[in-house]
Amino acid sequence: MAIKGSHASVPTVTVCVTCVGGRLIYDFIRALRAATDFHARIVGIDADPNAAGRLLCDRFDVLPMAENDEERYLDSLLSLHQQISLDVYIPLSEAESRLAAKHREVLLSKGIKPSVSSIDTVRVMTDKLLMLQKLKDLEIDTGPFIGVNTLYEAKDAVYTMGYPDHRVVIKPREGRGSRGVLIADAKKDSFHPLLPERFCGTGSFEDLCIAMEQEHMTFERLICVPYYEGPVFDVDCIATAGKLSDIAARLRQLRNPFWPTSTGHRVTMDPTVLDYAKKLCSAFQVDGAGDFDIVLANGQQPLLFDAGSRFSGSVGGSFAAGGNFPAQLVRTLLGLPTEPLQIRDGVVIRPFLTMAPIPPDNQDDLL
């Protein structure tokens, strides 16, 4: 562990945070700066040179999209480390979390503590078919699921799931942000988009097939699951070798349940959801940050429908309720004494634009 210097008698930790152009990045950086037991020197990175969050950081660097050029991304990250010596690397996108997991041992050998789990864990958690199969093998509730790769397999799967009497979800095994999520609903008379800028919608199975063809979307590497009625929770976790140490659950309160970013939550520490998430951390051997999307099917049965080896973009919402997960993650990764997170149950949160203070060195850089 390499913690440099001191700041007002506490150690200074250099934390690299990705996706600083994200809509809710201010909450994440504000949480890191709120830590009183260490001073966070924040290095922000993003593919967009005009990322708004650059102004919140002590240093900002442009790196390529991890999914587009993995080798150049890794080389750029290690070059940055040579210049400034990073202590912690916290990826906030799926592609970056997979890259960090794949090269986890390289990062550790250089003295960088990544917040992601092993590549075996991340590969399973970010592939919805492997994710559910892993849980099924461990006799953890998953609900029914079927992987498909062809039109004929998809048609057979949706009817097996109860279509046309019931709605069925067809989605990519490795999708993110509601991209490609489709709902087969026999009551619809045409295809209805659910998001303005991403292919996501509902319609009869026949109309979904037509829409997919128009979008040049194939049936390869998809998964079919029932459409579950019930409350949905975003659960952020910190674990070490599968042992859960910190957790918070936020009930989604969204006008559009498929919206890719949070438009509202209520912190809800439901014991059924928390106990289920604890089992998930152990099952996947989460080592660092974890993010689970859990539905209480029919208000009773917890079922996992998405997971990531990183925090959700709205983890800052838990900070508003007393749970500083970004700072606690840094402590956990570096072996610093952790602090109890006194999370206030029932806190209702909404995203707002705000006037935010920035480091004085950035005062001449305008949005």
C-alpha positions in Angstrom: 0.0 0.0 0.0 1.4 3.4 -0.9 -0.3 6.3 0.8 1.5 9.5 0.1 2.1 12.5 2.3 -0.5 14.0 4.6 -3.1 16.7 4.4 -4.1 18.4 7.7 -2.5 15.4 9.6 -4.4 12.7 7.6 -2.9 10.6 4.8 -3.4 11.6 1.2 -4.7 8.9 -1.1 -4.7 9.2 -4.9 -7.9 7.8 -6.2 -8.5 7.4 -10.0 -12.3 7.6 -10.8 -13.6 6.8 -14.3 -16.7 8.1 -16.1 -16.4 11.6 -14.7 -18.8 12.8 -17.4 -21.5 10.8 -15.7 -24.7 12.6 -14.8 -24.4 11.8 -11.0 -20.6 12.0 -10.7 -20.8 15.0 -8.4 -22.3 12.9 -5.6 -19.5 10.3 -6.0 -16.7 12.9 -5.8 -18.4 14.8 -3.0 -18.5 11.6 -1.0 -14.8 10.9 -1.5 -14.0 14.5 -0.4 -16.2 14.2 2.7 -13.9 11.5 4.3 -12.3 12.9 7.4 -9.7 10.1 8.0 -7.9 10.6 4.6 -7.6 13.3 2.0 -8.7 12.1 -1.5 -6.5 13.4 -4.4 -8.9 12.7 -7.2 -7.7 11.8 -10.7 -10.7 11.8 -13.1 -10.7 10.1 -16.5 -13.2 10.0 -19.3 -13.2 9.5 -23.1 -14.8 12.9 -23.5 -12.3 15.8 -23.1 -15.3 18.0 -22.2 -16.6 15.8 -19.4 -18.3 18.1 -16.9 -16.9 16.2 -13.9 -13.3 17.2 -15.0 -13.7 20.4 -13.1 -14.4 18.5 -9.8 -11.1 16.6 -10.0 -7.6 17.5 -8.9 -6.4 16.2 -12.3 -8.2 15.1 -15.4 -7.0 12.8 -18.2 -8.6 11.6 -21.4 -8.5 7.9 -22.0 -10.0 6.0 -24.9 -13.2 4.0 -24.6 -12.2 0.7 -22.9 -14.5 -1.4 -25.1 -13.0 0.1 -28.3 -9.3 -0.1 -27.6 -8.4 -2.2 -24.5 -4.7 -2.3 -25.1 -4.4 1.5 -25.5 -6.6 2.1 -22.5 -4.4 -0.1 -20.3 -1.2 1.4 -21.6 -2.6 4.9 -21.0 -3.7 4.0 -17.5 -0.3 2.6 -16.6 1.4 5.6 -18.1 -0.8 7.8 -15.9 0.3 5.7 -12.9 4.0 6.3 -13.7 3.3 10.0 -13.7 1.2 10.4 -10.6 1.3 7.0 -8.7 -2.3 5.9 -8.2 -3.4 4.2 -5.0 -6.9 3.1 -6.0 -8.6 2.7 -9.4 -12.4 2.8 -9.3 -14.1 2.0 -12.7 -17.7 3.0 -13.0 -18.5 1.4 -16.4 -19.0 -2.3 -17.2 -16.2 -2.2 -19.9 -13.7 -0.7 -17.6 -14.6 -3.1 -14.8 -14.1 -6.1 -17.1 -10.8 -4.6 -18.3 -9.6 -4.0 -14.7 -10.6 -7.6 -13.7 -8.8 -9.1 -16.7 -5.6 -7.2 -15.8 -6.2 -7.2 -12.1 -2.9 -8.9 -11.2 -1.0 -6.4 -13.5 -2.6 -3.5 -11.6 -1.8 -5.0 -8.2 1.8 -5.6 -9.2 2.2 -2.0 -10.0 0.8 -0.9 -6.6 -2.7 0.0 -7.9 -5.7 -1.3 -5.9 -8.6 -1.9 -8.4 -12.1 -2.0 -6.9 -13.2 -4.9 -9.0 -13.3 -8.7 -8.3 -11.4 -11.4 -10.2 -12.0 -11.9 -13.9 -13.7 -15.2 -13.2 -16.2 -13.4 -10.9 -16.7 -10.5 -13.3 -17.2 -12.7 -16.3 -20.0 -14.5 -14.5 -21.6 -11.4 -12.9 -21.8 -9.5 -16.2 -23.2 -12.3 -18.3 -26.8 -12.7 -17.3 -27.0 -16.4 -18.4 -23.9 -17.4 -16.5 -25.0 -15.2 -13.6 -28.3 -17.0 -13.1 -26.8 -20.4 -13.9 -24.2 -19.9 -11.1 -27.0 -19.1 -8.6 -29.1 -22.1 -9.8 -26.1 -24.4 -9.3 -25.8 -23.1 -5.7 -29.6 -23.6 -5.1 -30.2 -19.8 -4.8 -33.5 -18.6 -6.1 -33.4 -17.3 -9.7 -36.7 -17.9 -11.3 -36.9 -19.5 -14.7 -34.5 -18.4 -17.5 -33.5 -19.7 -21.0 -30.5 -18.7 -23.1 -31.2 -18.3 -26.8 -29.1 -17.8 -30.0 -31.6 -18.1 -32.8 -35.1 -16.9 -33.8 -36.5 -20.4 -33.3 -35.0 -20.8 -29.9 -36.3 -17.4 -28.9 -39.8 -18.3 -30.0 -39.7 -21.6 -28.2 -38.4 -19.8 -25.1 -41.1 -17.1 -24.9 -43.8 -19.6 -25.2 -42.2 -21.8 -22.6 -42.2 -18.7 -20.3 -46.0 -18.4 -20.7 -46.5 -16.1 -23.7 -49.0 -15.0 -24.9 -50.8 -15.2 -21.6 -47.9 -13.5 -19.8 -45.3 -10.9 -20.7 -41.7 -12.2 -21.3 -38.5 -10.2 -21.4 -35.9 -10.8 -24.1 -32.6 -9.1 -23.5 -28.8 -9.3 -24.3 -26.8 -11.5 -21.9 -24.2 -8.7 -21.6 -26.4 -5.6 -22.1 -26.3 -2.5 -20.0 -28.5 0.6 -19.5 -31.6 -1.1 -20.9 -30.0 -1.4 -24.3 -31.8 -4.1 -26.3 -34.3 -4.9 -23.5 -37.6 -6.0 -25.2 -40.9 -7.1 -23.7 -43.0 -9.6 -25.6 -46.6 -8.5 -24.8 -49.4 -10.1 -26.9 -51.8 -7.3 -25.9 -49.8 -4.7 -27.8 -50.9 -4.0 -31.4 -47.5 -2.6 -32.5 -44.0 -2.0 -31.3 -43.8 0.7 -28.7 -40.4 2.3 -27.9 -39.7 2.8 -24.1 -36.6 5.0 -24.4 -36.0 7.9 -26.8 -32.3 7.2 -27.6 -31.8 3.4 -27.0 -33.4 0.4 -28.6 -35.8 -0.8 -25.8 -39.5 -1.4 -26.2 -42.5 -3.6 -26.1 -44.8 -5.3 -28.5 -46.0 -8.7 -29.7 -43.3 -11.2 -30.3 -43.9 -10.8 -34.0 -43.5 -7.0 -33.8 -40.4 -7.4 -31.7 -38.8 -9.6 -34.4 -39.6 -6.9 -37.0 -38.1 -4.2 -34.8 -35.0 -6.2 -34.2 -34.5 -6.8 -37.9 -34.8 -3.0 -38.5 -32.2 -2.4 -35.8 -29.9 -5.1 -37.2 -30.2 -6.9 -33.8 -29.7 -10.6 -34.0 -30.9 -13.3 -31.5 -27.4 -14.4 -30.6 -26.5 -14.4 -26.9 -29.9 -13.4 -25.6 -31.7 -14.5 -22.5 -35.5 -14.9 -21.9 -37.0 -14.4 -18.4 -40.5 -13.7 -17.1 -41.6 -10.1 -16.7 -41.8 -9.7 -12.9 -44.3 -7.5 -11.1 -42.9 -6.1 -7.9 -40.7 -3.4 -6.3 -37.1 -3.1 -7.7 -34.1 -2.4 -5.6 -30.6 -1.1 -6.4 -28.2 -2.6 -3.9 -24.6 -1.4 -3.5 -22.2 -3.7 -1.6 -18.7 -3.8 -0.4 -17.2 -7.3 0.2 -13.9 -9.0 0.8 -13.4 -12.4 -0.7 -17.2 -12.9 -0.7 -17.8 -11.7 2.8 -20.2 -8.8 2.9 -19.1 -5.8 5.0 -21.3 -2.9 3.9 -24.6 -2.7 2.1 -27.4 -0.3 1.3 -30.6 -0.9 -0.7 -32.6 1.8 -2.5 -36.1 1.3 -3.8 -36.5 2.6 -7.3 -39.1 5.3 -7.7 -39.0 5.9 -11.5 -41.6 7.2 -13.9 -40.0 4.9 -16.6 -38.7 1.7 -15.0 -36.3 1.3 -18.0 -34.7 4.7 -17.7 -30.9 4.2 -17.7 -30.1 6.7 -14.9 -31.8 7.2 -11.6 -34.7 9.7 -11.4 -35.5 8.8 -7.8 -35.1 6.3 -4.9 -36.1 5.7 -1.4 -33.5 4.1 0.9 -35.2 0.9 2.0 -33.2 -1.5 4.1 -35.5 -4.4 3.5 -34.1 -7.4 5.4 -35.3 -9.9 2.7 -33.4 -8.0 0.0 -30.3 -7.5 2.2 -30.2 -11.2 3.1 -30.5 -12.2 -0.5 -27.7 -9.7 -1.5 -25.5 -11.2 1.2 -25.9 -14.7 -0.4 -25.1 -13.1 -3.8 -21.8 -11.7 -2.5 -20.8 -15.1 -1.2 -22.0 -16.9 -4.3 -20.0 -14.7 -6.7 -17.1 -14.2 -4.3 -17.3 -10.4 -4.7 -14.0 -8.8 -3.7 -14.5 -5.0 -3.7 -17.5 -3.2 -5.1 -20.7 -4.9 -6.1 -24.0 -3.7 -7.6 -27.1 -5.8 -7.7 -30.5 -5.1 -9.2 -33.1 -7.1 -7.4 -36.8 -7.4 -7.8 -39.2 -8.6 -5.1 -41.4 -10.7 -7.4 -45.0 -10.3 -6.4 -43.7 -8.3 -3.4 -42.2 -11.4 -1.8 -39.5 -13.4 -3.6 -36.2 -11.7 -4.2 -34.7 -12.4 -7.6 -31.6 -11.0 -9.3 -31.9 -9.6 -12.8 -28.6 -7.7 -13.2 -25.2 -7.4 -11.5 -21.9 -5.6 -11.8 -18.5 -5.6 -10.1 -18.7 -1.9 -9.6 -21.0 0.6 -7.9 -24.1 1.8 -9.6 -24.1 5.4 -11.0 -26.5 6.4 -8.2 -24.5 5.1 -5.3 -24.2 8.7 -4.1 -27.8 8.5 -3.2 -26.9 6.3 -0.2 -24.4 9.0 0.9 -27.4 11.3 1.3 -28.7 8.7 3.8 -25.4 8.5 5.8 -23.7 5.7 3.8 -20.4 7.0 2.3 -19.7 4.0 0.1 -17.0 5.6 -2.1 -14.9 6.5 1.0 -15.6 3.1 2.7 -14.5 1.3 -0.5 -11.1 3.2 -0.5 -10.6 2.2 3.2 -11.4 -1.4 2.4 -9.1 -1.6 -0.6 -6.2 0.0 1.3 -6.6 -1.8 4.6 -7.4 1.4 6.5 -9.7 1.2 9.5 -13.3 1.2 8.2 -16.0 3.4 9.7 -19.6 2.2 10.6 -22.1 3.4 8.0 -25.1 4.8 9.8 -27.6 4.5 7.0 -30.9 6.2 7.7 -33.7 4.0 6.5 -36.6 5.7 4.6 -34.6 8.7 3.2 -36.2 9.7 -0.1 -33.8 11.1 -2.8 -34.1 12.8 -6.1 -31.4 14.1 -8.6 -31.0 17.9 -8.9 -28.7 20.2 -10.7 -26.5 22.1 -8.2 -23.8 24.8 -8.0 -20.8 22.8 -6.9 -17.4 24.0 -5.5 -14.4 23.0 -7.6 -10.6 23.0 -6.9 -9.2 26.5 -7.3 -6.7 25.3 -9.9 -9.7 24.7 -12.3 -11.2 28.2 -11.9 -10.3 29.2 -15.5 -11.8 26.1 -17.1 -15.4 26.8 -18.0 -18.3 24.5 -18.8 
